[in-house]
């Protein structure tokens, strides 16, 4: 994971096998085109079967469903241990995304976009996952000013203390180092799962 962060710091856009991290716009997404020996109708039919099977839960909502496109909303959970003030707790995150599938003769395009991360019902900007120490401090100051909640003055004083702020940053960085690979892996697994299903023999369902 440290290699991933090193690349992100050096390059504005970093692509892995399927997932792209765009540090300029602070977003993560997947875009792929797959060529498969099926016509448009067959591709759409198999993709919709996969969507119905894979997203059979309350997080799944279909927005568009026609002969050339399926647009759906989905979500998954990630999490890792987070240590702060000497206490370690398991801290989950919910990841929402838009799945956009488009079909043409012999090929289809998959896009997983609008990826957002929430913690306790509040959105956690993806820019935090990419931030160096100085950027982190600036983001925290902005967040503190926007929240204007009890205890913000104490939080701001801690942020202005270099050693304490760096310790907090390193704890958060260690947590993000566990979360980001989970997000990348899950986005890639969505892509590979759909491709495998589309390529599978329909006869496999015979019983």
LUMZANU-773545 format. One record per atom (N, C-alpha, C, O, CB): y, x, z. Coordinates in pm, whole numbers, plus 32768, in hexadecimal, padded with zeros to 4 digits. Atoms other than C-alpha are relative to their C-alpha. Glycine has a CB too. Example, Ala and Ser with C-alpha at 12.3 -4.5 7.8 and 13.67 -1.06 7.14 Angstrom:
BEGIN
7F8980598000 7E3E84CE830C 8078805A8000 807680C28042 80037F9D807D 7F897FAE7FFA 7F96855782CA 806D7FB38049 80DC7FE6805A 802E80297F72 
This chain:
BEGIN
7F8880538000 800080008000 807D80568000 80E2802F7FC5 80007FA28079 7F8D7FA78000 80EE81238040 8021802D7F72 809680417F51 7FE78079805A 7FE87FDB808B 80C081867ED3 80497F8F7FB7 80A07FA97F64 7F7B801F7FB9 7FBE8073803C 812880267E6E 809480028024 80E97FF27FCC 7FBF7F7C8030 7F7480007FD4 8267803B7F3D 804C80757FC3 80C280677FA3 800880068098 7FBF7F8C803C 82B281967EB3 80267FE27F70 809480047F45 7FA4807B8006 7FE48025808A 829B81137D4F 80717F9B7FF7 80C77FA47F9F 7F837FC97FBD 7F9880677FFF 83737FE67DA2 808980408016 80EC80177FD9 7FE47F97806D 7F817FBD7FE5 848180CE7E2A 8032804D7F86 80AA80577F71 7FF2805E8078 7FDA7FAF8073 847D81A37CEE 801E7FAC7F84 80767FCF7F36 7F9380627FE1 7FF5804F807B 845D80947BE5 802F7F73801E 80067F378081 7F7A7FFD7FB8 7FD080897FEA 85147F477BC2 7F957F977FEC 7F977F2E802E 80737FE37FA5 806C805F801A 83DE7E9A7B3A 7F7C804B8005 7F6980AC7FBC 80127FB87F77 80837FC07FF1 827D7EF97BA3 7F947F9C7FDE 7F8F7F2F8018 7FEC8039808F 806E80598026 814C7E607AFC 7F7D803B8030 7F6280B1801E 7FFE7FEA7F68 80867FDA7FDA 7FF07E6C7B8E 7FA37FCD7F91 7FD27FB97F21 7FD87FC7808D 805A802B806A 7EBC7DF77ACF 802C7F7B7FC5 80217F687F4C 7F737FF48035 7FD380828031 7F467C957AB5 80877FD88039 80D47F927FF8 7F9A7F988021 7F88802E7FB8 80627C6A7BAF 807480617FE9 806280DA7FE4 7FE37FF38097 7F867FB08010 81C77CE27B7B 805D7FEA8077 80737F7980A2 80487FDC7F7C 7F9B80077F97 82BE7D337C91 8085802D7FC3 809380A07F99 7FD98057807C 7F7B7FE58037 84277D217C1A 806080148075 808F7FB480B2 80307F8A7FA3 7FAB7FE37F8C 84F97DD07D22 80937FE27FE4 80E07FCC8041 7FF080918029 7F75801F8021 86407D927C66 80237F708023 808F7F548057 801A80197F6B 7FEB808E7FE5 861A7C1B7C88 7FB47FCF807B 7FB47F588099 7FD77FAE7F88 804A80207F85 85427C277DC4 7F9F7F8D7FEB 7FA97F26802D 80627FDE8071 806380688019 84217B5E7D39 7F7C803F7FDA 7F7580B27FAE 80307FA07F92 80877FD78024 82AE7B797D00 7FC47F927FAB 7FD47F1C7FCA 7FA9801C807F 80368065805A 81F87ACB7BE6 7F8A80397FB2 7F7180B27FB0 806C7FCD7FA0 806F7FDB8057 80CC7ACF7AFF 80127FBA7F7B 80287F417F77 7F777FDC8040 7FFA803A8087 80DB7A9A7986 7F9780467FAA 7F9980C07F9B 808F800F7FC2 806C7FC98052 7FAD7AC878A5 7FE47FA27F8B 7FF37F287F97 7F8080168054 8031804E8071 7F377A55774F 7F6F802A7FE8 7F5280A17FDA 805880167F7E 808E7FE48015 7DBF7A3A771E 7FD07FBF7F7E 7FEB7F4A7F65 7FAC7FCD8078 803B8034807B 7D0E7A1275D2 7F707FD9801B 7F20802A8049 800880697F8D 808680387FE7 7BDA793675E9 7FD77FB07F85 802A7F6E7F47 7FFE7FA68082 802F80428078 7B0378AB74D1 7FEE7F6A800D 7F827F367FF2 7F80803C7FD7 800380927FF5 7B56773E7513 807F7FC87FC1 80E5800C7FBB 7FF47FD38095 7F88803C8038 7C45764E746D 805C7FCF8071 80377FD480E7 7FDC7F8B7FA2 7F9C80277F9C 7D7975C8751E 7FCD7F91805B 7FE17F9680D4 807F7FD27FBB 803280717FB1 7CD27486758E 7F97802D8064 7F97800280D7 7FC67F957FA4 80697FCE7FA7 7BA5753D761E 803A80558072 800F804A80E5 7F9980527FAF 7FC07FAD7F9A 7C80763876D4 80437FA9806A 80357FC280E2 8067805D7FC1 7FBA80597FA3 7D527523776E 7F9C7FB68058 7FB17FA980D1 80577F9B7FB3 8064804C7FB5 7C1D745E77D5 7FC08055806E 7FB2802880E0 7F957FCA7FA1 80427FAA7F9D 7B7475847883 8063802D806C 8040803880E1 7FC2807A7FBB 7F9B7FD87F9D 7CB775F37928 801B7F908063 802D7FA880DA 808180297FB9 7FE580707FA5 7CF1749879B4 7F8C7FEB8060 7FA07FC880D4 801B7F807FAF 807580077FA7 7B8D74917A3C 800E80678070 7FF7804980E5 7F7C80187FB0 7FF17F957F9D 7BD275DB7AE9 806C7FDE8065 805A7FF180DD 802180867FBB 7F9380267FA7 7D1C755F7B77 7FD17F978064 7FED7FA180DB 80787FCB7FAF 802F806C7FA8 7C7774257C00 7F9F80358069 7FA0800680DB 7FBC7F927FAC 80617FC87FA1 7B6174F27CA4 804280618062 8025806080DA 7F8F80467FB4 7FC87F947FAF 7C3276137D23 80717FD4805A 808A801280C2 8031806D7FA7 7F8C802C7FB4 7D5C75507DA3 7FE77F78803F 80417F258047 807B7FFB7FA7 802580817FC5 7CA474327E48 802B7FFC8093 7FD97FF880EE 7F687FE77FF4 7FCA80077F78 7D8A74297F77 808E7FC97FFB 80C57FB27F90 7FFE808C8044 7F7D80407FF7 7ED4739D7FEF 807180577FCD 80E080267FB5 801C7FD8808F 7F977FA78031 7F9374D07F79 80147FF77F69 8076802A7F34 7FE0808E8026 7FFE80018092 7F4B74857E0C 80437F827FCB 801D7F137FEF 7F72800A7FCA 7FBA8070803E 803773A97D43 801480207F6D 805080867F4B 80887FE38047 7FEC7FEE808F 802E73847BC7 80867FC57FD7 80A27F517FF4 7F8D7FC07FB0 7F7E802F802D 818973697B2C 7FFD7FDA7F6C 803B7F787F44 806A806C8018 800C801B808F 8132737679B8 7F6E800D7FDA 7F2A806A8005 805980617FAB 808A7FFB8030 7FE5732B7911 7FFA7FBF7F77 7FED7F467F6B 7F9E7FB98064 800B80328088 7FDF730B7796 7FA7805C7FAF 7F6B80B87FE6 808B7FF27FBF 80617FB78051 7F1C739A7672 801E80967FF5 7FC480E47FD7 7FFC7FC57F76 7FDD7F738010 7FD874E5766F 802A80458081 804380BE8081 806F800C7F9C 7FCE7FC27F85 803C751D77DB 7FCE7FB9807D 7FC17F3E8080 809780027FFF 801780327F79 7FD874F57945 8062804B805A 806680C6805B 7F6A8015802F 7FA37FC47FA1 80E675317A4A 7FE17FC8808A 7FE37F4F809E 80967FE47FD8 802B802E7F7C 807F75247BB6 803F8054806E 806880C68057 7F688004800C 7FD27FB97F89 80F375867D11 7F88801E8057 7F327FC8806C 806A7FAD804D 806E7FDB7FA9 800676417DF3 803180538075 80A68078807C 7F96804B7FB3 7FDC7FAF7F8B 800077037F39 7F8380418039 7F14800F8027 80467FA9806C 806D7FBF7FB8 7F2977F47FFE 803A8044807B 80B380578086 7FB480667FA5 7FD77FC37F82 7F34789B8153 7FD880938005 7F6D80B97FD6 7FC47FB58077 801F7F747FE5 7F437A0B81AD 802A801A8091 80687FC680D1 804B80617F9B 7FDA7FE27F77 7F717AB882F9 7FCF8089802B 7F7580C37FEE 7FCA7F97805F 80277F7E7FCA 7F557BF683C3 8037800D808E 808C7FBE80B8 803480757FA5 7FCB7FE47F7B 7F917C82851E 808D803B7FF5 80A780907FA1 7FA38060804E 7F777FCE7FFC 80FF7CC1856E 801F802F808E 800C7FE580EE 80677F937FD3 7FE17FC77F7D 816C7DA5868A 8096800F8010 80D9804D7FBD 7FBA80898012 7F727FF47FE2 82C57D888724 80157FFA8097 7FD37FAB80DC 80537F907FB8 7FE77FF87F70 834C7DDC887E 7F7E801B804D 7F6E7FEC80BE 80417F7F8032 807C7FDB7FBF 81F37E6788CF 7F967F948003 7F2D7FA78041 801C80298088 805F80708002 81437D1B888F 7FCF7FEB7F71 801E7FE87F13 80417F7E8039 803C80178083 80537CDF876E 7FC97F737FF8 7F7B7F49804D 7F9280677FE3 803180888017 80147B8286E8 7FE07FF07F6C 801780367F17 80697F95802E 801D801F808C 7F7C7AF685AB 806F7FA67FCA 808E7F3F8005 7F747FBB7FF1 7F8E80498038 80987A7C84CF 7FE07FD37F71 7FD580267F17 808080598001 802280338085 8046799883A6 807B7FE97FA8 80EB7FDD7FDA 7FB17F7F800C 7F9A80248061 81107957826C 7FC37F9E7F9C 7F4D7FA77F7A 8038807E7FB8 8029805B806A 80FB783C8170 8044802C7F7F 80BC80477F7E 80247F6B8023 7FCB7FD68081 812778988002 7FF57F8B7F9E 7F877F5F7F7C 7FB3807C7FC9 7FFC806C8063 819277867F10 801C803B7F77 805D80A47F6B 806C7F978025 7FEB7FCD8088 819377B17D98 7FF57F8F7F9A 7FC37F237FB8 7F9B80707FE0 8010805B8072 81A877027C48 7F9D803E7F9F 7FAA80B27F78 80897FE47FBA 80637FD68062 807F771C7B5D 80207FBD7F7B 80207F427F72 7F6E7FDE802E 7FDC80348085 80DF76F479EE 7F9880317F9C 7F8E80A97F81 8090802E7FD6 80667FE18064 7FC576E778EE 80287FC27F7B 80467F4A7F75 7F737FCE802C 7FDE80328085 801076C8777A 7F9280287F9F 7F5C80967FA6 808A80377FD1 80767FF08055 7F0D76A47668 80247FFD7F6C 80757FAC7F3F 7F9B7F94801F 7FF87FFF8092 7EFB76FE74F8 7F74801A7FCA 7F1680318017 8066806C7FCD 80827FED803E 7DE177287402 7FCB808C8020 800580F07FF6 80087FEB7F68 80417F817FE5 7CFC783A7486 803B80548070 800C80C28089 8001804E7F87 7FC47FB17F93 7DD978AB75A5 804E7FA5805F 80747F35803C 805C806E7FC7 7FAD80497FA0 7E90783B76DC 80538064804F 803180D9805C 7FA87FA9805F 7FA67FAE7FAE 7FAA78C077B2 80007FCA808E 800C7F5180A4 809080027FC6 7FF780267F73 7FA778BE792C 80798046803D 808C80BE802C 7F7E8026804D 7F907FC97FB6 80E178EE79F9 7FFB7FCA808F 7FEF7F5180A5 80887FDB7FBC 7FF280277F73 80F478EA7B75 80898031802B 809F80A9803D 7F8B803C805B 7F737FDF7FE8 826578DE7BC9 80357FB28078 7FEB7F6980BA 80557FE37F83 7FBE80467F90 835C785A7CCB 7FB480168083 7FA27FBA80D2 800B7F697FE3 804B7FDF7F87 8298790D7DDC 8060800A8077 80BF80598075 7FB180877FEE 7FAD7FFD7F87 833278C97F31 7FA78010807A 7F377FDD807E 80567F7F800B 80497FE47F85 82C3793B8089 80497FBE8074 80C27FCF8084 7FF0809A8018 7FC280417F8D 8300786E81C1 7FB880268081 7F3F803C8084 7FFF7F677FEE 80347FE27F7A 82D378B88332 80377F98805F 80B17F8F8073 80268091802F 7FD380677FA4 82E077998428 805A7F997FBF 80B37F628000 8046803D8073 7FB080628048 837476B7831F 808180357FC5 80C77FED7F7F 801F7F90805A 7F867FC38036 849077A882CA 7FDC80657F93 7F8180B57FA4 805280448070 801C7FA4806D 849A78638181 8022808F8028 808A80AA8065 804E7FD87F82 7FEC7F717FE6 847779DC81A0 801B80437F7A 7FBE80557F2B 7F8380408049 7FDF7FC88083 852F7A7C807A 7FA880777FDC 7F9080CE802F 8092802A7FFC 80597F95802C 844F7B617FAE 804580878003 800380EF8009 7FCB7FE27F74 7FB67F827FFD 85627C667FAF 7FE18050807E 7FE880CB807C 80967FE67FF6 80247FBA7F85 84FC7CB88117 7F8480577FEC 7F7680C0802A 7FE97F9C8072 807C7FB78017 83AA7D2B8096 801880817FB2 7FC280DA7FAF 7F9C7FA87FB4 7FE27F8C8054 84547E2B7FB5 806B805A803C 808880C48005 802C7FD17F78 7F887FBE7FCB 85717E9E8096 7FE480878041 7F828098808A 80437FA68063 80007F857FB2 85AE8000810A 804D7FE68082 807C7F778099 803F80787FB0 7FC680147F7B 864180378264 80907FCD7FFB 80B37F6E8042 7FFA8082804F 7F7380298006 87B180198206 800E7F737FC7 80607F257FF6 805080637FAB 7FFC80878039 87747EE7812E 7FD27F9A8067 800B7F2D8072 7FA77FF77F82 803280587F96 86AD7E4D824B 806D7FDF8064 807D7F6B808C 7F8880428047 7F9680187F9F 87D17E78833B 806B7FA27FC8 809C7F4A800F 80408084802C 7F9E8058803E 88C17DD68247 7FCF7F717FF5 801B7F13800B 802380347F78 803B8087800A 87D77CB0820F 7FFA7FBD8088 80147F458094 7F7480077FC3 800780377F79 87A87C838384 808A7FD48031 80977F6B8070 7FC380678061 7F7880267FD7 891F7C8083C2 80297F7C7FBE 80627F257FFF 8065806F7FDA 7FDE807B8049 894B7B7682B8 7FB57F89803A 7FED7F1D804B 7FE0800F7F6B 8053806B7FC9 882D7AA98346 80337FD58089 80397F5D80A7 7F6E802C8009 7FCD801E7F7A 88B77ABF84A9 80817FAE7FF7 80947F4E8042 80198082804F 7F8180488012 8A0E7A4C8431 7FE97F717FD1 80317F167FFA 805A804A7F9D 801B80868035 897979258376 7FC07FA58068 7FDD7F2E806B 7FA6800A7F86 804780527F9D 889C78B08495 805B7FD78073 805A7F64809E 7F88804C8036 7FA4801C7F91 89A278C985A9 7FBB7FB48071 7FE87F4A809B 807A7FB07FCE 804F803F7F96 889F787886B5 8011804D8083 804180BE8082 7F6B7FFA7FD8 7FFC7FB97F7F 888C78CE882A 7FAE80807FF9 7F4080817FC2 7FCB7FA58071 80487F818001 88287A388859 802280587F8A 7FF280C97F82 7F6E7FE78001 7FE17FB08077 88BC7AAE870F 8053807C8023 804680E37FE0 804C7FAA7F9A 7FAF7F8B7FD9 89B37B9687C0 7FA780718031 7FBD80E68011 80657FD9806C 805D7F9A7FCF 88977C4A8871 7FB0803B7F8C 7F9780B47F89 7F9F7FC38069 80497FD18075 87D87C5E872A 8056805E7FAD 802580C37F7B 7FD17F8A7FAA 7FA57FAC804C 89087CEF867D 801580878044 801B80EF8001 80877FBA7FED 7FF27F817FB6 89367DF58790 7F8580577FEB 7F9180D17FDB 80167FE68096 807B7FB38016 87CB7E5B8766 7FFE803A7F73 7FD080AA7F5C 7F837FA78017 7FFD7FD3808A 88007E7485F0 805D80787FEE 804580CE7F9A 802C7F8D7FA4 7FA07F91800A 89277F5F8625 7FCE807E8047 800680EA8036 80867FD6803A 803E7F8C7FBF 884D804286FD 7F9C803D7F9D 7F3680007F7E 7FB97FD78088 804E7FC3806C 87BB813385FE 7F6B800A801F 7F187FE37FCD 803680897FE1 808D7FEA7FDF 8677818586B3 7FB57F7C800F 7F447F6E7FE1 7FF280528080 804180827FEE 862B801C8716 7FF37FB67F7A 7F8D7F787F5E 80507FAA8063 800380438082 86847F9885BD 7F93803C7FA7 7F4D7FF37F61 8089800B7FBB 80667FC08053 85A480978515 7F737FDD8032 7F177FCB7FE3 801380998000 808180277FC8 848780448602 7FDB7F727FD4 7F697F577FB0 8001800A809A 8018808A802C 84AD7ED185AE 7FDE7FFD7F6B 7F847FB37F40 807C7FA8801B 80187FFA8090 84BB7F24843B 7F7380327FE2 7F2D7FFA7F8E 806780597FBB 80857FC78018 83807FF7844B 7F927F9E8026 7F297F997FE4 7FEF8083804E 806280677FDA 82C67EE08500 7FF67F967F93 7F887F6B7F6F 80277FBE8086 7FFE8065806A 83317DE783F7 7FC580387F7F 7F7D7FF37F38 808E7FCF7FE7 80347FBF8078 82E27EDE82E1 7F6780078004 7F247FEF7FA0 803C808D7FF0 80917FF87FEF 81827F0F836A 7FC07F777FE9 7F547F6D7FAE 7FDC8034808C 803280898015 81547D95836C 80027FDC7F6C 7FA07FA87F37 80537F9B8051 7FF6801F808F 81D07D6D8208 7F9C80507FAD 7F6B80217F46 808E801C7FCE 80637FAE8045 80E97E88819E 7F767FC08001 7F227FDD7FAB 7FF8808A8040 807E804A7FFA 7FC97DA68205 80087F7E7FB0 7FA57F527F77 7FDB7FE28091 7FF080828040 80567C648172 8009800A7F68 7FC87FBD7F21 807C7FBC8035 7FE97FF88090 80C57CD48017 7F8080137FAF 7F707FCF7F49 805E80727FE3 807D7FF5804C 7F6B7D4A7FA2 7FAF7F7F7FFE 7F6B7F617F9C 7FAB80708039 804780817FFD 7EDB7BFA800F 803A7FA07F98 7FF07F587F56 80097FC1808D 7FBF80568063 7FDA7B457F37 7FD9802B7F73 7FB57FD77F20 809980038011 80257FCC8084 7F957C267E0C 7F707FDD7FDF 7F537FAD7F71 801480997FFA 808E801B8015 7E1D7BFF7E34 7FE67F6C7FE4 7F957F4B7F8D 7FAF802C8079 8016808F8014 7E317A837E4C 80357FD27F79 7FF37F837F35 80427FB08070 7FCB80238083 7F107A627D1A 7FA3802F7F91 7F8B7FE77F30 808C803C7FEC 805E7FCC8064 7E217B3E7C55 7F7F7FB07FFE 7F457F997F94 7FE28093801C 807D804B7FF9 7CF57A777CCF 800E7F777FBD 7FAD7F447F86 7FD37FEF8092 7FE8807F8045 7D9279347C4C 7FEE80147F6A 7FAC7FC47F26 808D7FC9801F 800A7FE2808F 7DB179D17AF3 7F70801A7FD6 7F417FE17F74 8056807A7FDE 80887FDD8026 7C537A647AEC 7FA07F8B8011 7F417F7C7FC4 7FD080778052 805580747FEA 7BB479287B79 800A7F9D7F8D 7FA57F697F5D 80247FBB8083 7FED805C8070 7C4C784F7A68 7FC180377F81 7F7C7FEE7F39 80957FE57FE9 80387FC38079 7BEB79427954 7F687FFA8002 7F2A7FDB7F9D 802F80917FF3 809280057FF4 7A86795679D4 7FCC7F737FE9 7F657F617FA7 7FD48032808A 802C808B8010 7A6C77DA79E2 800B7FD47F6E 7FB17F937F3A 80537FA28059 7FEE8026808C 7AF677AC7883 7F9680407FA8 7F6780027F49 808B80277FCF 80657FBA8051 7A0178AD77F9 7F727FD58022 7F157FF47FD8 800E80958013 808780267FD6 78DA781578B5 7FC57F997FA2 800E7F4D7F62 80027FC9808F 8047805E8055 77D4774F77FA 7FFF7F778042 7FD87F6A80B6 7F6E80307FE4 800080887FC9 77FF75D8782A 7F757FD48028 7F647F7C807D 803B7F9E7F9C 808980257FE0 768875C37833 7FD68027808C 7F6F7FFA80BD 7FA3803F7F9E 80207FD87F77 76907667798A 80017F89805E 7FC87F8F80CB 806280698031 7FF580747FAA 76DD750E7A14 7F857FA57FF7 7F7A7F438042 807B7FB27FDD 80778054800F 758D747F79A0 7FAA8009807E 7F98807580B7 7FAE802B7F84 805980027F8D 74A974137ABA 7F997F937FEF 7F447F808046 804D7FEC8083 
